[in-house]
Amino acid sequence: MTTKMNRRGFLATTGAAAGTLSFLGTKGAFAQDGGTLRFGLSAYPPSFDIWTSSGTAAGTIKMMCHRGLVGYDKDGVMQGELAESWEVSEAGDWTFHLRDALWHDGTPVTAEDVAWTVLEAQKPDSAAYLQGQLASITSVETPDAKTVIMKTAEPQAVLPGWFASYNMCIAKKGSERDSLMGAGPFKLASVDRGVSISVVANPDYYKEGMPKVAGIDAIVYADENLRVAALEAGDVDVVEYVPWQAMAQIDDNAELQLDTTFGPFMYLTFNATKAPFDNPLVRRAIGHAIKREDIAAAAFYERGAPLEHLPIADASEFYNADLANEWSYDPEKAKALLAEAGYPDGFDCTMLSTAQYGMHQSTAEVCQAYLSMIGVNVTLDLPEWSTRVKKGNEGAYDIAVMGTAADNNDPDGLANVVDGALPLSYVRSYGLETPEISALFAKGRASFDTEERKAIYKELEQIAIDTAPIMGLCWREQGYGLAGNVSGFSNMPGQLTFYSGFTLEAAMLG
């Protein structure tokens, strides 16, 4: 197949060109004496469903056991996983060439497994996180056991990135959606529900010499202070979600390591199925009422920064400096917008957050305090995380505090946060339609020209600023804590920090 020069340029700049590289060897030989890595999880996964989004802890477990067609290396560059190479035709059809890989049960990964995965995730009842994007795939052809051809209704320049998501892993044909029987570096050994999940190295993993450890015990420490104490005491080797108040003490401890990156963000979602949050004037008023520097101080111990626009980082080539402060703190403007919307005296509402993560609760408390100053009286609802996810999916809230990272470092990675045409999800505002934004995301996906995409996403950002499908609050530093003898594990850059579980295959002790 031939490719236009501008498409080659697009593939190279997005890292997709790395798909032409393949790993040496087809089966991994793991270190028999590599020991067992103990990983401190922040929560017990609400679900192991392979295609749904249930939080970072669930994603980390999925990345131990599963792999997608493609993935990312420790520097965030797209690389081949179950697919060793891929290319796009002039017509926009994507072809993936599978490597020799085995499922945990010893049977080969085939093109039929990939086709079945796509078709199952497309089903209305799949609850797949990427269901909206997958809807554009009109057919999946399997000319042989190692070749998959995906045809789309319109060209999809970003399609490989969908299959790098840890919520779009490939499953064996006919398997249960919550099965951890995959083709990843580790195999499920045991589950102590609510307490721990243990995995052992997969001797048939397709990467030579990986994984490096004989197994991983993922142990739940829902209390963030206990999680840090377990790392300091040597009870675990790695912890996720290092609380911001503890980062300095870990960084200063000669026996520990702190690995942080800037990329995740906090924001508000709204229930647009009921007044007054069906009104963009009210949503914008909420944004202008909150002083974001106080969130950075209270929730992140100064390891944060105000977010007053769509969460496109200033390091991105798609960043628009002239739109950077459109949601800035302005209480008088907030009051004027409320009055214009018909609420001059404010109103009462509930704000959903969680007490399980300190930054979520602290963010909610700062928002509550500032909103009271414009007459919006907020009652906080702070359940544990799995209930917070459930309530978010069901729209059982008025306003909700949310924290996440985009799906990747491309602006299209923000679709799951702001595109109201996608299936319901707790990461987006509930019942809020965004027809203009949805159309622009589709237009951006169809373009292989970077300058054209810049213009598309700038228009999209301006519409988002005017209609507030979400309300940005604060960028945040995200950290992992590691024992001094851990190497190989990496906190992946920027928006990919929650994909860091990919690098557990390379983690070593000693």
KAMO-V836813 format. One line per field, one symbol per residue. ss: DSSP state (h for helix, s for strand, l for the rest). A space follows every 50 residues. Layout:
BEGIN
ss=???
END
This chain:
BEGIN
ss=llllhhhhhhhhhhlhhhhhlllllllllllllllsssssslllllllll lllllhhhhhhhhhhllllssslllllsssllsssssslllllsssssll lslllllsllhhhhhhhhhhhhllllllllhhhhllssssssssllssss ssllllllhhhhlllllllllllllllllllllllssssssslllsssss slllllllllllllsssssslllhhhhhhhhhhllllssllllhhhhhhh hllllssssssssssssssssllllllllhhhhhhhhhlllhhhhhhhhh lllsssllllllllllllllhhhlllllllhhhhhhhhhhhlllllssss sssslllhhhhhhhhhhhhhhhlllsssssssslhhhhhhhhhhllllss ssssllllllhhhhhhhhlllllllllllsllllhhhhhhhhhhhllllh hhhhhhhhhhhhhhhhhlllsssssssssssssllssllllllhhhhhhh hhhhhhlssl
END
